[in-house]
Amino acid sequence: MRCHYCEREATYEAEQSGVVVGLCEEHFKERVEELAESDELASLRDRIDVESSE
């Protein structure tokens, strides 16, 4: 499988409702960084009251 964003070989694959999308290492890291900085994730953390275990 190829990366959804470029032509490199996909390192990671995600499936939802029968649709599979592949991501190479670089694009996977970019997406994780974007999600980590998103307001949606901050809102979710607030809703479930996540506390660090460290």
PyMOL commands that place a pseudoatom at each C-alpha (Angstrom):
pseudoatom trace, name=CA, resn=MET, resi=1, chain=A, elem=C, hetatm=0, pos=[0.000, 0.000, 0.000]
pseudoatom trace, name=CA, resn=ARG, resi=2, chain=A, elem=C, hetatm=0, pos=[1.170, 3.529, -0.756]
pseudoatom trace, name=CA, resn=CYS, resi=3, chain=A, elem=C, hetatm=0, pos=[1.009, 6.612, 1.458]
pseudoatom trace, name=CA, resn=HIS, resi=4, chain=A, elem=C, hetatm=0, pos=[-2.173, 8.671, 1.077]
pseudoatom trace, name=CA, resn=TYR, resi=5, chain=A, elem=C, hetatm=0, pos=[-0.083, 11.870, 0.728]
pseudoatom trace, name=CA, resn=CYS, resi=6, chain=A, elem=C, hetatm=0, pos=[2.895, 10.716, -1.366]
pseudoatom trace, name=CA, resn=GLU, resi=7, chain=A, elem=C, hetatm=0, pos=[4.095, 7.712, -3.339]
pseudoatom trace, name=CA, resn=ARG, resi=8, chain=A, elem=C, hetatm=0, pos=[6.234, 6.151, -0.602]
pseudoatom trace, name=CA, resn=GLU, resi=9, chain=A, elem=C, hetatm=0, pos=[5.430, 2.760, 0.853]
pseudoatom trace, name=CA, resn=ALA, resi=10, chain=A, elem=C, hetatm=0, pos=[2.928, 3.014, 3.718]
pseudoatom trace, name=CA, resn=THR, resi=11, chain=A, elem=C, hetatm=0, pos=[4.337, 2.135, 7.123]
pseudoatom trace, name=CA, resn=TYR, resi=12, chain=A, elem=C, hetatm=0, pos=[0.998, 2.536, 8.922]
pseudoatom trace, name=CA, resn=GLU, resi=13, chain=A, elem=C, hetatm=0, pos=[-2.519, 1.698, 7.843]
pseudoatom trace, name=CA, resn=ALA, resi=14, chain=A, elem=C, hetatm=0, pos=[-5.788, 2.834, 9.393]
pseudoatom trace, name=CA, resn=GLU, resi=15, chain=A, elem=C, hetatm=0, pos=[-9.217, 1.418, 8.633]
pseudoatom trace, name=CA, resn=GLN, resi=16, chain=A, elem=C, hetatm=0, pos=[-12.635, 2.846, 9.352]
pseudoatom trace, name=CA, resn=SER, resi=17, chain=A, elem=C, hetatm=0, pos=[-15.914, 1.640, 7.885]
pseudoatom trace, name=CA, resn=GLY, resi=18, chain=A, elem=C, hetatm=0, pos=[-14.051, -0.542, 5.420]
pseudoatom trace, name=CA, resn=VAL, resi=19, chain=A, elem=C, hetatm=0, pos=[-11.887, 2.314, 4.063]
pseudoatom trace, name=CA, resn=VAL, resi=20, chain=A, elem=C, hetatm=0, pos=[-8.141, 1.759, 4.476]
pseudoatom trace, name=CA, resn=VAL, resi=21, chain=A, elem=C, hetatm=0, pos=[-5.657, 4.641, 4.328]
pseudoatom trace, name=CA, resn=GLY, resi=22, chain=A, elem=C, hetatm=0, pos=[-1.884, 4.227, 4.403]
pseudoatom trace, name=CA, resn=LEU, resi=23, chain=A, elem=C, hetatm=0, pos=[0.714, 6.652, 5.730]
pseudoatom trace, name=CA, resn=CYS, resi=24, chain=A, elem=C, hetatm=0, pos=[4.475, 6.664, 5.415]
pseudoatom trace, name=CA, resn=GLU, resi=25, chain=A, elem=C, hetatm=0, pos=[6.590, 7.309, 8.530]
pseudoatom trace, name=CA, resn=GLU, resi=26, chain=A, elem=C, hetatm=0, pos=[7.008, 11.036, 7.770]
pseudoatom trace, name=CA, resn=HIS, resi=27, chain=A, elem=C, hetatm=0, pos=[3.329, 11.741, 7.128]
pseudoatom trace, name=CA, resn=PHE, resi=28, chain=A, elem=C, hetatm=0, pos=[2.267, 9.636, 10.108]
pseudoatom trace, name=CA, resn=LYS, resi=29, chain=A, elem=C, hetatm=0, pos=[4.468, 11.745, 12.403]
pseudoatom trace, name=CA, resn=GLU, resi=30, chain=A, elem=C, hetatm=0, pos=[3.109, 14.963, 10.884]
pseudoatom trace, name=CA, resn=ARG, resi=31, chain=A, elem=C, hetatm=0, pos=[-0.488, 13.860, 11.461]
pseudoatom trace, name=CA, resn=VAL, resi=32, chain=A, elem=C, hetatm=0, pos=[0.216, 12.811, 15.065]
pseudoatom trace, name=CA, resn=GLU, resi=33, chain=A, elem=C, hetatm=0, pos=[1.843, 16.203, 15.738]
pseudoatom trace, name=CA, resn=GLU, resi=34, chain=A, elem=C, hetatm=0, pos=[-1.157, 18.002, 14.230]
pseudoatom trace, name=CA, resn=LEU, resi=35, chain=A, elem=C, hetatm=0, pos=[-3.544, 15.964, 16.348]
pseudoatom trace, name=CA, resn=ALA, resi=36, chain=A, elem=C, hetatm=0, pos=[-1.491, 16.533, 19.508]
pseudoatom trace, name=CA, resn=GLU, resi=37, chain=A, elem=C, hetatm=0, pos=[-1.742, 20.297, 18.980]
pseudoatom trace, name=CA, resn=SER, resi=38, chain=A, elem=C, hetatm=0, pos=[-5.424, 20.311, 18.054]
pseudoatom trace, name=CA, resn=ASP, resi=39, chain=A, elem=C, hetatm=0, pos=[-8.180, 21.966, 20.053]
pseudoatom trace, name=CA, resn=GLU, resi=40, chain=A, elem=C, hetatm=0, pos=[-10.234, 18.796, 19.693]
pseudoatom trace, name=CA, resn=LEU, resi=41, chain=A, elem=C, hetatm=0, pos=[-7.663, 16.752, 21.595]
pseudoatom trace, name=CA, resn=ALA, resi=42, chain=A, elem=C, hetatm=0, pos=[-7.392, 19.420, 24.304]
pseudoatom trace, name=CA, resn=SER, resi=43, chain=A, elem=C, hetatm=0, pos=[-11.169, 19.390, 24.630]
pseudoatom trace, name=CA, resn=LEU, resi=44, chain=A, elem=C, hetatm=0, pos=[-11.212, 15.609, 24.861]
pseudoatom trace, name=CA, resn=ARG, resi=45, chain=A, elem=C, hetatm=0, pos=[-8.511, 15.679, 27.549]
pseudoatom trace, name=CA, resn=ASP, resi=46, chain=A, elem=C, hetatm=0, pos=[-10.602, 18.166, 29.545]
pseudoatom trace, name=CA, resn=ARG, resi=47, chain=A, elem=C, hetatm=0, pos=[-13.740, 16.050, 29.167]
pseudoatom trace, name=CA, resn=ILE, resi=48, chain=A, elem=C, hetatm=0, pos=[-12.126, 12.847, 30.390]
pseudoatom trace, name=CA, resn=ASP, resi=49, chain=A, elem=C, hetatm=0, pos=[-9.860, 14.596, 32.914]
pseudoatom trace, name=CA, resn=VAL, resi=50, chain=A, elem=C, hetatm=0, pos=[-6.632, 12.883, 31.911]
pseudoatom trace, name=CA, resn=GLU, resi=51, chain=A, elem=C, hetatm=0, pos=[-3.887, 13.140, 34.495]
pseudoatom trace, name=CA, resn=SER, resi=52, chain=A, elem=C, hetatm=0, pos=[-0.234, 12.337, 33.950]
pseudoatom trace, name=CA, resn=SER, resi=53, chain=A, elem=C, hetatm=0, pos=[1.056, 9.218, 35.660]
pseudoatom trace, name=CA, resn=GLU, resi=54, chain=A, elem=C, hetatm=0, pos=[4.557, 10.685, 35.979]
for i in range(1, 54): cmd.bond("trace and resi %d" % i, "trace and resi %d" % (i + 1))
show_as sticks, trace
zoom trace
